[in-house]
Every structure is written in structure tokens, then in C-alpha cells.
Amino acid sequence: MFLKSFSKYNKTTKQRYCVYRLCESFRIDNKVHHKSIVGLGRLDELETDELKKSLGIRIEELIRNGGQTLSISDFHPKVEELARHFYQEIKKKQRYDTGISAQDWERINLLSLKNKDAREIGAEWLCKQAFDQLGIAHFLSTRGWGDDQISLAMTHVISRAVYPASEYKTVSWIKENSAVCEITGYDPSRVTKDRLYSISHKLYKEKSALEKYLSKRTNELFDLQDSIILYDLTNTYYEGQMRDSKIAKFGRSKEKRSDAKIIVLAIVINQEGFLKYSNIFEGNMSDSQTLQTMIDELSAQTSFTGRKPIVVMDAGIATEDNILLLRKEGYDYLCVSRSNMKNYQPDTSSLPIIIHDKKKQPIELLKVKVANDNDYYLWIKSQAKALKEQSMNGLWAQRFEEGLSQINNGIQKKSGTKKLEKVWERIGRLKQKFPSIHKYYDINVTDDGKGTATCINWQHKTGEDADKKEGIYFLRTSLNHADENTMWIIYNIIREIEYTFRVLKTDLDLRPIYQCRLVKLITVCNSCDKVV
């Protein structure tokens, strides 16, 4: 409630004055309206604006509290007198519902209030609803699980979804901060880290069956067709030595942790972000070696029997052997081409189109054909990617030239490397370090004819720059009916996997359960010839 002033004009005295009304604002159809509750007159008795505002506050307080004085604030005597007068007017004219009884109200000091055993329940309750809608408890009961085990598993899964931490920290969080046990029915005094470890291992034994069940269940809940699936891999490292692990191996860490053993995480998701399959491979296994296992698992899923989905993958997996494997199994595919694609011609039935990414940067698309190749290719030129490559190439060129300068300085020094054979060996190692840059340089080494180098000269090649190739790459697909825009959108869905990997790295044992958190809003129609 608030006071609203209105300007009036007295024709007799020819003077202007203000009258006040107590109003209440409300919203109808996204428009704000004001309702007049009672007229207050000119309020000449109240000299200042602060007293007039306090009158409105006091009247509202009397209305809310049924005419009782519950406030610990003191009002001006005149304000109190006028407030009670206007309150009786409101009550008499029934301009507002003042029938609130204050007989159960008590006057308290808010500063004396203290919280005791306060617990969180919002996110836990949301996860409990997802758990119930997915029917995970019913599934576990069909696998021979008891009610006590299901309650503990539910408690652990919800806790990890809300508060990802170790089993030791999870126990403290459950007992001190969360009301998760109140909604799962498990006694919080019985929660220990050993019980959480035990139920995690038991859940992992159900991993394969649970994934297939959730794959089918999410399709039923959200009416999904799985017309497109995305396959990608990442790896994560262990801090410990992992001496007894059979799969933790030294390999190429994507997080640059060559000092630690790693494992490879592989997942398949649909375009909505729901997991269809996941697996853990040995840390020294290359990306391209994992596709056969994934295809065998997906071929057994009932949700794919009607029509096999389109497999979207990155260049690291799209080897020629894997392409042949997908063709043999009857899968369509879309991937980044691994080759440089020199001998290609524009498709005569297609014209270049320009689209824009989320940052409004232009991307040029064009269908092209490659001789003696049955696949279809999409030529892509990205201005943002070109600028990034130019920046990177400029940095590599600078470092390459700095390396050549160091070799040349070694020749000029008294104790430096001067033997012609050793100088070329150092240049070879430098070229190996910068494989994408050295081809744009002419390097000459002069010597004294006796096997001793005297100087190095280098020059950037003219007419052979990387500018024409910067920002250009190709998509390869078996789809012959998809337009350029559709192919581009299908491929870009693979970026959705990045979020899934962050969830997987949070907790490897419970990853099938996290499907309820992975909903994405990307839609492509089933026939892949129209973007919705």
C-alpha cells in the first residue's frame, strides 16, 4: 500500500491544493493497476512528508493485523489517531478484508530468533522427484534389491547430484546440512562412508542393465526417437600410483598430466543430452580403438531396432577402418574429415550459404564432391576459426624463428655447435617441433667447405601462405539428403557432450543416474532434412 496525491483546484479561492488517497497496486494481464482503498483528505494535520508516509504504513499495519498493535515501532500521536480513524472507515465501508483475528499473535523480538538443526531440502526434493519418475527404485527392486538398499542408494545418488564430494564429506553433509534422509526414509545415523562405498560398488554392478533401462525410460518420458547419437571420448587422471588398477595406464593426457596414470571415458548421448551408453577403457587405448565396443553395445539396444541413428563423432575417432565399420553395421555418420582435401569440386546442385553462430560471426558452407569417393562433404570456412589460427600461426612462427636464431647464435659462439651435420640435426628437431610452420620457410646453411657451418639464412616463402587455408575444414557424411544448414546443426550438437563429461568426471561410479541432469534444448527432425 502507498499514499497517492492528487492536485485539486478551488474555483472560489482560486487556489491549488493536494488531497491524498491510500492505494494498493495489483497486476492484470501484465499491466499495473491502482485500487483506491480510502480517501485521506488534505492531511493538513501532518506537516511533513515523512509523517504522511508513516500514516500509510500504520494504516496498512492495522489492516494486516486486524486492528491490533504488533509493531515495536512508535508512531507520532497524531499519526496513530488518524490511522485508527481511517482504519475504522475502511472496516465500516468494507473497502478491505479486515476480519483477521489477532488472538493467536504474540509480540516477539526478531533479534532473539535462532535456527536450530536447519537443513536444506529444495534440490534434494527435486532430485527425488526425478528419481521417482525415472522409476529407478522399481527397477532395482526387480533386480532383487531390498528396500533398505534402495533407500541407501537413493540417498547416495541424490547426495552426489546435489553435493558432489567424496564419501567421507558426503557423510558429514548428510548429517549436518541436508534433509535428504527425511525424503528417502533412511536413518541418517546409519550413514557411514563404508556403507556408501559398498552401495556404490553394488550400483556399478547394475551399470549395463541400468543404462539400457534408463535409455528406454527417458525415451518414453520425453517421446524421443534417438534419430541422432553423439560419440566422443575424454580422459581423466589419478593422483595416486594406482598400482593395483588394471585399466589405469600412462597415456596421452588431455589435461597435460603425463606424470599420472589415466583412464579413458567414452559416452554416447542423443541430441537431447541423455546418456545412451558409457564405458571406461584403459588409459593407453587410442580413441579410434573404442568404436567397435560402442557399436556392439548399441546394436543390442531395443530403442534402436526401428531405425539406426546417425552417429556423430570427432576426427580422432573417424578413421577409415571405423568408417567402414559403421557402413558395415548400417549406421549413417557425420564427422570431421581427417584429410586435407585437396582434390574437390563444388557441388553443381548446391550454392554457398552463410550462417551466423551464437556470437553473430559468419560461417560459409558449401557442398563439395571428391572424385572416387561415395561420401558427401561440406566445405566450411569460419572467420572466427581463421582469426584464431592466424594468431596461433603467428605465435608458432615467432617461436620457430627464435629457434633458428638460437641455432645461428650457436654457430657464431666459440663453444657453440658448428659441425654442419649437427646444425642440420638441430634444424630437423626444430622442424619436428613446429610441423605446421616450417613448410613456409626456406632455410639455407652456408659452410666453409670443410664441414663447418658459418651462418644460417631463412626467408618466408612468397606465394605459399597459410592464409587461404586458415579457418577451413570439411565435414564428411554418408547422408545424401541433408542440406548444408542441417548438416552443420547436426555436427554442432557434439559440443553438448562437453557438459556430460564434466558430470562424468565428478563421479565415475554413479554416471548412469545423472541422465536426469543432462536435458538440452537442441531439436532436429527425424528425417534430418529440416531444422526445427
C-alpha positions as CSV (number, residue, x, y, z in Angstrom):
1,M,0.0,0.0,0.0
2,F,1.1,3.6,-0.6
3,L,-0.2,7.2,-0.5
4,K,-1.1,8.8,-3.8
5,S,-1.5,12.5,-4.1
6,F,-4.0,14.3,-6.4
7,S,-3.9,18.0,-7.3
8,K,-7.2,19.9,-6.9
9,Y,-8.3,23.4,-7.8
10,N,-10.7,25.6,-5.8
11,K,-12.6,27.8,-8.2
12,T,-13.8,30.1,-5.4
13,T,-10.5,30.8,-3.7
14,K,-8.6,30.1,-7.0
15,Q,-6.0,28.1,-5.1
16,R,-4.5,24.7,-5.8
17,Y,-4.1,22.0,-3.1
18,C,-3.3,18.3,-2.7
19,V,-5.5,15.5,-1.4
20,Y,-4.3,12.0,-0.6
21,R,-5.6,8.5,-1.0
22,L,-4.4,5.2,0.3
23,C,-4.0,2.9,-2.7
24,E,-2.9,-0.6,-3.5
25,S,-1.2,-1.8,-6.7
26,F,-2.0,-5.0,-8.5
27,R,-1.3,-6.6,-11.9
28,I,-3.7,-7.8,-14.5
29,D,-2.5,-9.1,-17.9
30,N,1.0,-7.7,-17.2
31,K,-0.4,-4.2,-16.6
32,V,-0.2,-2.4,-13.3
33,H,-3.4,-1.0,-11.8
34,H,-4.1,1.0,-8.7
35,K,-7.1,0.5,-6.4
36,S,-8.2,3.3,-4.1
37,I,-8.9,2.0,-0.6
38,V,-9.8,5.2,1.4
39,G,-9.6,8.9,0.9
40,L,-7.4,10.7,3.4
41,G,-8.2,14.3,2.6
42,R,-5.7,17.1,2.6
43,L,-3.8,15.9,5.8
44,D,-3.1,19.4,7.0
45,E,-2.6,17.9,10.4
46,L,0.6,16.2,9.3
47,E,3.2,18.8,8.4
48,T,6.0,16.7,6.8
49,D,6.0,14.1,4.0
50,E,7.6,11.6,6.4
51,L,4.6,11.8,8.7
52,K,2.2,11.3,5.8
53,K,4.2,8.2,4.6
54,S,4.2,6.8,8.2
55,L,0.4,7.2,8.2
56,G,0.1,4.9,5.2
57,I,2.4,2.4,6.9
58,R,0.4,2.5,10.1
59,I,-2.9,2.0,8.4
60,E,-1.5,-1.0,6.4
61,E,-0.2,-2.5,9.6
62,L,-3.6,-2.2,11.3
63,I,-5.3,-3.8,8.3
64,R,-2.9,-6.7,8.2
65,N,-3.1,-7.3,12.0
66,G,-6.8,-6.9,12.4
67,G,-6.6,-3.6,14.2
68,Q,-4.0,-4.9,16.8
69,T,-0.7,-3.2,17.6
70,L,2.1,-5.7,16.9
71,S,4.8,-3.4,15.8
72,I,7.6,-2.4,18.1
73,S,8.0,0.9,16.3
74,D,6.4,4.1,17.9
75,F,4.4,6.4,15.7
76,H,3.6,10.1,16.2
77,P,0.5,10.5,18.3
78,K,-1.3,12.4,15.5
79,V,-0.4,9.6,13.0
80,E,-1.7,7.0,15.4
81,E,-5.0,8.9,15.9
82,L,-5.6,9.4,12.2
83,A,-4.6,5.8,11.4
84,R,-7.2,4.3,13.7
85,H,-9.8,6.7,12.4
86,F,-9.2,5.8,8.8
87,Y,-9.0,2.1,9.7
88,Q,-12.5,2.2,11.2
89,E,-13.7,3.9,8.0
90,I,-12.2,1.1,5.9
91,K,-13.7,-1.5,8.2
92,K,-17.1,0.2,8.1
93,K,-17.3,0.7,4.3
94,Q,-15.8,-2.8,3.8
95,R,-13.2,-1.5,1.4
96,Y,-10.7,-4.1,2.5
97,D,-10.8,-7.5,4.3
98,T,-10.1,-6.6,7.9
99,G,-11.5,-9.7,9.5
100,I,-8.1,-11.1,10.6
101,S,-8.1,-12.2,14.2
102,A,-5.0,-11.4,16.2
103,Q,-5.8,-13.5,19.2
104,D,-3.1,-16.1,18.3
105,W,-0.4,-13.5,17.7
106,E,2.5,-12.9,20.1
107,R,4.8,-10.0,20.3
108,I,8.4,-11.2,19.8
109,N,11.9,-9.7,19.3
110,L,13.1,-10.8,15.9
111,L,16.7,-10.4,17.0
112,S,16.2,-13.2,19.6
113,L,15.3,-15.8,17.0
114,K,17.8,-18.6,16.4
115,N,17.9,-21.5,14.0
116,K,18.5,-25.0,15.3
117,D,19.2,-28.0,13.2
118,A,18.3,-26.2,9.9
119,R,18.6,-28.4,6.8
120,E,18.3,-28.0,3.1
121,I,15.6,-29.8,1.1
122,G,14.9,-27.9,-2.2
123,A,17.4,-29.6,-4.6
124,E,17.1,-32.9,-2.8
125,W,13.3,-32.9,-3.3
126,L,13.8,-32.1,-7.0
127,C,16.2,-35.0,-7.4
128,K,13.8,-37.3,-5.5
129,Q,11.0,-36.4,-8.0
130,A,13.3,-37.2,-10.9
131,F,14.4,-40.5,-9.3
132,D,10.7,-41.5,-8.9
133,Q,9.7,-40.5,-12.4
134,L,12.6,-42.5,-13.9
135,G,11.4,-45.5,-11.8
136,I,14.9,-46.4,-10.6
137,A,13.6,-47.7,-7.3
138,H,11.2,-50.1,-9.1
139,F,14.0,-51.2,-11.4
140,L,16.3,-52.0,-8.5
141,S,13.6,-54.0,-6.8
142,T,13.2,-56.2,-9.9
143,R,16.9,-56.9,-9.6
144,G,16.5,-58.3,-6.1
145,W,17.3,-55.2,-4.1
146,G,15.8,-54.8,-0.7
147,D,14.0,-51.6,0.5
148,D,16.9,-50.7,2.8
149,Q,19.4,-51.0,0.0
150,I,17.2,-48.9,-2.4
151,S,16.8,-46.2,0.2
152,L,20.6,-46.0,0.8
153,A,21.3,-46.0,-3.0
154,M,18.7,-43.2,-3.4
155,T,20.3,-41.2,-0.6
156,H,23.8,-41.6,-2.1
157,V,22.7,-40.7,-5.7
158,I,20.7,-37.6,-4.6
159,S,23.6,-36.5,-2.4
160,R,26.1,-36.8,-5.2
161,A,23.8,-34.9,-7.6
162,V,23.4,-32.0,-5.1
163,Y,26.7,-32.0,-3.4
164,P,29.5,-33.8,-5.4
165,A,32.1,-34.8,-3.0
166,S,34.0,-37.9,-1.5
167,E,32.1,-40.5,0.6
168,Y,33.7,-39.0,3.7
169,K,32.5,-35.5,3.0
170,T,29.1,-36.8,1.9
171,V,28.5,-38.4,5.3
172,S,29.2,-35.0,7.0
173,W,27.0,-33.2,4.6
174,I,24.1,-35.6,5.1
175,K,24.3,-35.4,8.9
176,E,24.9,-31.7,9.2
177,N,23.3,-29.9,6.2
178,S,20.8,-31.9,4.2
179,A,17.3,-33.3,4.8
180,V,17.9,-36.0,2.1
181,C,17.3,-38.8,4.6
182,E,13.9,-37.4,5.6
183,I,12.7,-37.8,2.0
184,T,14.4,-41.2,1.3
185,G,13.4,-42.8,4.6
186,Y,17.0,-43.9,5.5
187,D,18.1,-43.4,9.1
188,P,20.9,-40.7,9.0
189,S,22.6,-42.2,12.0
190,R,23.3,-45.4,9.9
191,V,25.1,-43.5,7.1
192,T,28.8,-44.2,7.0
193,K,31.4,-43.9,4.3
194,D,31.9,-47.6,4.3
195,R,28.1,-48.1,3.6
196,L,28.3,-45.5,0.8
197,Y,31.3,-47.2,-0.8
198,S,29.5,-50.6,-0.6
199,I,26.3,-49.3,-2.2
200,S,28.4,-47.6,-5.0
201,H,30.0,-50.9,-5.9
202,K,26.6,-52.6,-5.9
203,L,25.2,-49.9,-8.1
204,Y,28.1,-50.2,-10.6
205,K,27.4,-53.9,-11.0
206,E,24.0,-52.9,-12.3
207,K,25.5,-50.4,-14.7
208,S,24.8,-52.1,-18.0
209,A,21.2,-53.1,-17.3
210,L,20.5,-49.7,-15.6
211,E,21.8,-47.8,-18.7
212,K,19.6,-49.8,-21.0
213,Y,16.6,-49.3,-18.8
214,L,17.2,-45.5,-18.5
215,S,17.8,-45.2,-22.2
216,K,14.3,-46.7,-22.9
217,R,12.6,-44.9,-19.9
218,T,13.8,-41.4,-20.9
219,N,12.6,-42.0,-24.5
220,E,9.2,-42.9,-23.2
221,L,9.0,-40.0,-20.8
222,F,10.0,-37.3,-23.3
223,D,8.8,-39.1,-26.5
224,L,12.3,-39.2,-28.0
225,Q,13.3,-41.0,-31.2
226,D,17.1,-41.1,-30.9
227,S,17.5,-40.2,-34.6
228,I,21.0,-38.8,-33.8
229,I,23.6,-40.0,-31.3
230,L,26.9,-38.5,-30.5
231,Y,30.0,-40.4,-29.6
232,D,33.1,-38.9,-28.0
233,L,35.9,-39.6,-25.5
234,T,38.0,-37.9,-22.9
235,N,40.3,-39.0,-20.2
236,T,40.9,-38.2,-16.6
237,Y,43.9,-38.8,-14.3
238,Y,44.5,-40.2,-10.9
239,E,46.7,-38.6,-8.2
240,G,47.7,-41.9,-6.7
241,Q,50.0,-44.5,-8.1
242,M,47.2,-47.0,-8.9
243,R,49.5,-50.0,-8.8
244,D,46.6,-52.5,-8.5
245,S,44.4,-51.0,-11.2
246,K,44.0,-53.0,-14.3
247,I,42.9,-50.1,-16.6
248,A,44.8,-47.1,-15.2
249,K,47.7,-46.7,-17.6
250,F,50.1,-44.0,-18.7
251,G,48.9,-42.4,-21.9
252,R,48.3,-39.1,-23.6
253,S,46.5,-37.0,-21.1
254,K,44.2,-34.3,-22.4
255,E,44.9,-32.3,-19.2
256,K,48.7,-32.5,-19.8
257,R,49.3,-34.8,-16.8
258,S,51.9,-37.1,-18.3
259,D,53.1,-37.9,-14.8
260,A,49.9,-39.6,-13.7
261,K,48.0,-42.7,-14.9
262,I,44.8,-42.1,-16.8
263,I,41.6,-43.8,-17.9
264,V,39.6,-43.1,-21.0
265,L,35.9,-42.2,-20.6
266,A,33.6,-42.9,-23.5
267,I,29.9,-41.9,-23.8
268,V,27.1,-41.8,-26.3
269,I,24.3,-39.3,-25.9
270,N,21.3,-38.3,-28.0
271,Q,20.7,-34.8,-29.2
272,E,18.6,-34.0,-26.1
273,G,21.6,-34.8,-23.9
274,F,20.5,-38.2,-22.4
275,L,23.1,-40.8,-22.0
276,K,22.7,-44.0,-24.1
277,Y,25.9,-45.7,-23.3
278,S,29.1,-45.2,-21.3
279,N,32.3,-47.1,-20.7
280,I,35.7,-46.9,-19.2
281,F,38.7,-48.0,-21.2
282,E,42.4,-48.4,-20.5
283,G,44.3,-45.2,-20.3
284,N,46.7,-46.1,-23.2
285,M,43.9,-47.0,-25.6
286,S,43.6,-44.7,-28.6
287,D,40.2,-43.1,-29.4
288,S,39.8,-44.9,-32.7
289,Q,40.0,-48.4,-31.0
290,T,36.9,-47.9,-28.9
291,L,34.3,-47.6,-31.6
292,Q,33.8,-51.4,-32.1
293,T,32.8,-51.9,-28.4
294,M,30.3,-49.0,-28.6
295,I,28.7,-50.3,-31.8
296,D,28.2,-53.8,-30.3
297,E,26.5,-52.3,-27.3
298,L,24.2,-50.0,-29.2
299,S,23.2,-52.7,-31.7
300,A,21.7,-54.7,-28.8
301,Q,19.5,-51.8,-27.6
302,T,15.8,-52.2,-28.3
303,S,15.3,-48.5,-28.7
304,F,17.4,-48.5,-31.9
305,T,15.8,-51.5,-33.6
306,G,13.3,-49.5,-35.7
307,R,15.9,-47.2,-37.3
308,K,19.6,-47.0,-36.6
309,P,20.6,-43.4,-35.6
310,I,23.1,-41.1,-37.2
311,V,26.5,-41.4,-35.4
312,V,28.2,-38.0,-35.0
313,M,31.9,-38.2,-34.0
314,D,35.1,-36.2,-34.0
315,A,38.1,-36.6,-36.3
316,G,40.1,-38.6,-33.7
317,I,37.6,-41.5,-34.0
318,A,36.7,-41.2,-37.7
319,T,39.5,-43.4,-39.1
320,E,38.9,-45.2,-42.4
321,D,38.6,-48.5,-40.6
322,N,35.9,-47.0,-38.3
323,I,34.1,-45.5,-41.3
324,L,34.0,-49.0,-42.9
325,L,32.7,-50.5,-39.7
326,L,29.8,-48.0,-39.5
327,R,28.9,-48.8,-43.1
328,K,29.0,-52.5,-42.4
329,E,26.7,-52.2,-39.4
330,G,24.3,-50.0,-41.3
331,Y,24.9,-46.7,-39.5
332,D,24.9,-43.3,-41.1
333,Y,27.6,-41.0,-39.8
334,L,28.9,-37.4,-39.8
335,C,32.4,-36.4,-38.7
336,V,35.3,-34.0,-39.4
337,S,37.4,-35.1,-42.3
338,R,40.9,-36.3,-41.3
339,S,42.5,-35.4,-44.6
340,N,43.4,-32.0,-46.1
341,M,41.0,-32.5,-49.0
342,K,42.9,-31.0,-52.0
343,N,41.1,-32.5,-55.0
344,Y,37.5,-31.4,-54.5
345,Q,34.9,-29.7,-56.7
346,P,31.9,-27.6,-55.7
347,D,28.6,-29.5,-56.0
348,T,26.7,-28.0,-59.0
349,S,23.4,-28.6,-57.3
350,S,24.4,-26.5,-54.3
351,L,25.1,-22.8,-53.7
352,P,27.2,-21.3,-50.9
353,I,25.2,-20.2,-47.9
354,I,26.2,-18.1,-45.0
355,I,25.0,-18.6,-41.5
356,H,26.0,-17.0,-38.2
357,D,27.0,-18.6,-34.9
358,K,25.8,-17.5,-31.4
359,K,28.3,-14.7,-31.5
360,K,27.0,-13.4,-34.8
361,Q,30.2,-14.4,-36.6
362,P,29.7,-15.5,-40.2
363,I,30.3,-19.1,-41.3
364,E,30.3,-20.1,-45.0
365,L,29.0,-23.5,-46.0
366,L,29.2,-25.3,-49.4
367,K,28.6,-28.8,-50.5
368,V,31.6,-30.3,-52.4
369,K,32.4,-33.5,-54.2
370,V,35.5,-35.6,-54.1
371,A,36.5,-37.9,-57.0
372,N,36.2,-41.6,-56.4
373,D,34.6,-41.1,-53.1
374,N,30.9,-42.1,-52.3
375,D,30.7,-39.9,-49.2
376,Y,29.4,-36.3,-49.1
377,Y,31.5,-33.4,-47.9
378,L,30.7,-30.0,-46.6
379,W,33.2,-27.2,-47.0
380,I,33.3,-24.9,-44.0
381,K,35.0,-21.6,-43.7
382,S,34.8,-19.9,-40.3
383,Q,36.1,-16.3,-39.8
384,A,36.5,-16.8,-36.1
385,K,38.5,-20.0,-36.6
386,A,40.7,-18.3,-39.2
387,L,41.5,-15.4,-36.7
388,K,42.3,-18.0,-34.1
389,E,44.6,-19.9,-36.4
390,Q,46.3,-16.7,-37.6
391,S,47.0,-15.8,-34.0
392,M,48.4,-19.3,-33.3
393,N,50.4,-19.4,-36.5
394,G,51.9,-16.0,-35.7
395,L,53.0,-17.3,-32.3
396,W,54.4,-20.5,-33.7
397,A,56.2,-18.6,-36.5
398,Q,57.8,-16.3,-33.9
399,R,59.0,-19.2,-31.8
400,F,60.2,-21.0,-34.9
401,E,62.3,-18.0,-35.9
402,E,63.6,-17.7,-32.4
403,G,64.7,-21.3,-32.5
404,L,66.6,-20.6,-35.8
405,S,68.2,-17.6,-34.2
406,Q,69.4,-19.7,-31.3
407,I,71.0,-22.2,-33.7
408,N,72.6,-19.4,-35.6
409,N,74.0,-17.8,-32.4
410,G,75.5,-21.2,-31.5
411,I,77.4,-21.2,-34.8
412,Q,78.8,-17.8,-34.0
413,K,79.9,-18.6,-30.4
414,K,83.3,-20.0,-29.8
415,S,82.0,-23.1,-28.0
416,G,78.7,-23.5,-29.9
417,T,77.6,-26.2,-32.3
418,K,79.3,-25.6,-35.7
419,K,79.5,-29.0,-37.3
420,L,77.3,-29.0,-40.4
421,E,75.8,-32.3,-39.6
422,K,74.9,-31.3,-36.0
423,V,73.4,-28.0,-37.2
424,W,71.1,-29.7,-39.7
425,E,70.2,-32.2,-36.9
426,R,69.1,-29.2,-34.6
427,I,67.2,-27.7,-37.5
428,G,65.4,-31.1,-38.0
429,R,64.4,-31.2,-34.4
430,L,63.1,-27.7,-34.6
431,K,61.0,-28.6,-37.7
432,Q,59.6,-31.6,-35.8
433,K,58.5,-29.3,-33.0
434,F,56.7,-26.9,-35.4
435,P,55.3,-29.2,-38.2
436,S,52.7,-26.7,-39.4
437,I,55.1,-23.7,-39.7
438,H,58.4,-24.9,-41.1
439,K,57.0,-25.7,-44.6
440,Y,56.5,-21.9,-45.1
441,Y,60.2,-21.2,-44.7
442,D,63.3,-21.6,-47.0
443,I,66.3,-22.4,-44.8
444,N,69.9,-22.3,-46.1
445,V,73.1,-23.2,-44.2
446,T,76.4,-21.9,-45.5
447,D,79.6,-23.6,-44.7
448,D,83.4,-23.3,-45.3
449,G,83.6,-26.4,-47.4
450,K,85.2,-28.3,-44.6
451,G,82.1,-29.5,-42.8
452,T,81.8,-26.4,-40.6
453,A,78.7,-24.2,-40.7
454,T,79.3,-20.5,-40.8
455,C,75.8,-19.0,-41.0
456,I,72.1,-19.7,-41.3
457,N,69.8,-17.8,-43.5
458,W,66.0,-18.2,-43.7
459,Q,63.2,-16.5,-45.6
460,H,59.4,-16.8,-45.5
461,K,58.2,-18.3,-48.8
462,T,56.3,-15.9,-51.0
463,G,53.1,-17.1,-52.6
464,E,52.7,-20.0,-50.2
465,D,50.9,-18.7,-47.2
466,A,48.5,-20.4,-44.9
467,D,46.0,-17.6,-45.3
468,K,44.0,-19.3,-47.9
469,K,43.6,-22.4,-45.7
470,E,43.1,-20.8,-42.4
471,G,39.6,-21.3,-40.9
472,I,38.7,-24.0,-43.5
473,Y,37.8,-27.6,-42.7
474,F,35.5,-30.3,-44.0
475,L,32.6,-32.4,-42.7
476,R,32.3,-35.9,-44.0
477,T,28.9,-37.8,-44.0
478,S,27.0,-40.6,-45.6
479,L,23.8,-38.5,-45.7
480,N,22.8,-37.7,-49.2
481,H,19.6,-35.8,-48.5
482,A,20.6,-33.3,-45.8
483,D,21.1,-29.7,-46.7
484,E,24.1,-27.7,-45.6
485,N,22.4,-26.0,-42.7
486,T,21.1,-29.3,-41.3
487,M,24.5,-31.0,-41.5
488,W,26.1,-28.0,-39.7
489,I,23.5,-28.1,-36.9
490,I,23.8,-31.9,-36.5
491,Y,27.5,-31.7,-36.2
492,N,27.4,-28.8,-33.6
493,I,25.3,-30.9,-31.3
494,I,28.6,-32.8,-30.4
495,R,29.5,-29.8,-28.3
496,E,26.8,-30.8,-25.9
497,I,29.0,-33.7,-24.8
498,E,31.4,-31.4,-23.0
499,Y,28.8,-30.8,-20.2
500,T,28.2,-34.5,-19.9
501,F,32.0,-35.1,-19.5
502,R,32.1,-32.7,-16.6
503,V,29.4,-34.7,-14.9
504,L,31.1,-38.0,-15.6
505,K,34.4,-36.7,-14.1
506,T,32.5,-35.8,-10.9
507,D,31.6,-39.3,-10.1
508,L,32.5,-42.3,-12.3
509,D,30.6,-44.9,-10.3
510,L,27.2,-43.2,-10.5
511,R,27.3,-41.8,-14.0
512,P,24.2,-43.7,-15.4
513,I,22.0,-41.9,-12.8
514,Y,22.9,-38.4,-13.9
515,Q,20.8,-38.5,-17.0
516,C,18.1,-36.5,-15.3
517,R,20.5,-33.5,-15.2
518,L,21.5,-33.6,-18.9
519,V,18.5,-32.2,-20.8
520,K,19.5,-30.0,-23.7
521,L,17.2,-27.9,-25.9
522,I,18.5,-28.8,-29.4
523,T,16.0,-30.3,-31.8
524,V,16.5,-31.8,-35.3
525,C,13.7,-33.6,-37.1
526,N,13.9,-37.3,-37.6
527,S,14.3,-37.2,-41.4
528,C,17.3,-34.8,-41.0
529,D,16.2,-32.8,-44.0
530,K,14.6,-29.9,-42.0
531,V,15.8,-28.0,-39.0
532,V,13.1,-27.2,-36.4
